[in-house]
Amino acid sequence: MQYKLLTPGPLTTTDTVKQEMMVDHCTWDDDYKQVTQKIRSGLLELAGVSPEEYTTVLMQGSGTFGVEAAITTLTGKDDHLLILANGSYGERMADIARHAGIHYQMHQWPIDQQPDAATVEQILKEHQEITHVSMVHSETTSGILNDVASIGAVVKNAGAVFIVDAMSSFAGVEIPVKEWGIDCIISSANKCIQGVPGFSYVILRKDLLEQSEGNARSLSLDLYDQYKTMNVDGKWRFTSPTHVVLAFAKAMEELKEEGGIAARHQRYYNNEVLLREKMSVLGFVPFLGQDVQGPIITTFYYPENCNFTFREMYDYIKERGYVLYPGKTTKEETFRVGNIGEIYPEDIEKLCSLLKEFLESR
Ligand SMILES: *Cc1c(COP(=O)(O)O)cnc(C)c1O
């Protein structure tokens, strides 16, 4: 059955991106290696950073593999990581650190509040042992967009390395990587660039990576080794997801055709504003305040006196062409709607009229 995904990755891709996967490609071929190199330099351009200072390393696996590769390769055995968390993806970084035996501490905020620079500054002052700070930009748990710029400034002041999981926001929100003090930023193929799942990418300062030899706690996730191999001529260390890579190269072209990050951000933003407005009329109150709501995904409470389950609503909407996303908040009963992928205002209109029909049928 055909339906559109209103989920934050995998997301709905174009037919032309999917079409690219009809070709079987070998991995040592020059054409293919060129595709990898073009993706790497194209990602640096999207990040607005220079190839003299930064590099891109692609890593097989889902987004978490990229975050784990970055954290476990950049931190040495005497380093100390501060994790700022206001949702599950921030907490996952602590899980990664625990598994790898990295010295870390986590500071948590409620999921509807942004980590604030004043608190981070205080922690950094009290804990001189901290060498690295990590956080999530768009916390997909709630849809909140965190203020990376203000935190980056205090992290730089303290001389620490700043690692940002921008999985669900990179290319969907403008991120001036260097200006915000970001030393390492991570995203994956199946988010705002609108490719299919299969690899993640890490854009990071070359000098930091060059100093990271021997840090990695795992062979497969050794970002330094991956870089050393890939940097020669674009050949991946170990088998690469060829079909996914070709689809991603096409998705990058389509991002450019749409008008780049600014145009894509505008489309996602318009989707989100329209969604919140239409849903409120139906009695679905947004979970987040408008001031912290990001354009990627929106969390809603169920209407008052709700007489249905998520499953019933999900099935009704899915039969009619759209897939919703369950909530991930710990306390309140909520569900989520993604605004990213090949989704346009007419899809939001359609979804809301289906939800209206569903509510009236109860
Ligand atoms: C999607 C996502 C990830 C990665 O999740 P995977 O399931 O490993 O792809 C990490 N962080 C955030 C904020 C995400 O939205």
Ligand as a Chemical Component Dictionary entry (heavy atoms), coordinates in Angstrom:
data_LIG
# 
_chem_comp.id                   LIG 
_chem_comp.type                 NON-POLYMER 
_chem_comp.pdbx_formal_charge   0 
_chem_comp.three_letter_code    LIG 
# 
loop_
_chem_comp_atom.comp_id 
_chem_comp_atom.atom_id 
_chem_comp_atom.alt_atom_id 
_chem_comp_atom.type_symbol 
_chem_comp_atom.charge 
_chem_comp_atom.model_Cartn_x 
_chem_comp_atom.model_Cartn_y 
_chem_comp_atom.model_Cartn_z 
_chem_comp_atom.pdbx_ordinal 
LIG C1 C1 C 0 16.903 10.214 13.912 1  
LIG C2 C2 C 0 17.730 10.768 14.999 2  
LIG C3 C3 C 0 18.899 10.110 15.448 3  
LIG C4 C4 C 0 19.388 8.811  14.888 4  
LIG O1 O1 O 0 18.511 7.772  15.022 5  
LIG P1 P1 P 0 18.751 6.420  14.225 6  
LIG O2 O2 O 0 17.524 5.635  14.544 7  
LIG O3 O3 O 0 19.995 5.812  14.708 8  
LIG O4 O4 O 0 18.858 6.808  12.773 9  
LIG C5 C5 C 0 19.693 10.738 16.392 10 
LIG N1 N1 N 0 19.356 11.930 16.901 11 
LIG C6 C6 C 0 18.246 12.580 16.516 12 
LIG C7 C7 C 0 17.949 13.919 17.109 13 
LIG C8 C8 C 0 17.395 12.024 15.556 14 
LIG O5 O5 O 0 16.291 12.681 15.163 15 
# 
loop_
_chem_comp_bond.comp_id 
_chem_comp_bond.atom_id_1 
_chem_comp_bond.atom_id_2 
_chem_comp_bond.value_order 
_chem_comp_bond.pdbx_ordinal 
LIG C1 C2 SING 1  
LIG C2 C3 SING 2  
LIG C2 C8 DOUB 3  
LIG C3 C4 SING 4  
LIG C3 C5 DOUB 5  
LIG C4 O1 SING 6  
LIG O1 P1 SING 7  
LIG P1 O2 DOUB 8  
LIG P1 O3 SING 9  
LIG P1 O4 SING 10 
LIG C5 N1 SING 11 
LIG N1 C6 DOUB 12 
LIG C6 C7 SING 13 
LIG C6 C8 SING 14 
LIG C8 O5 SING 15 
# 
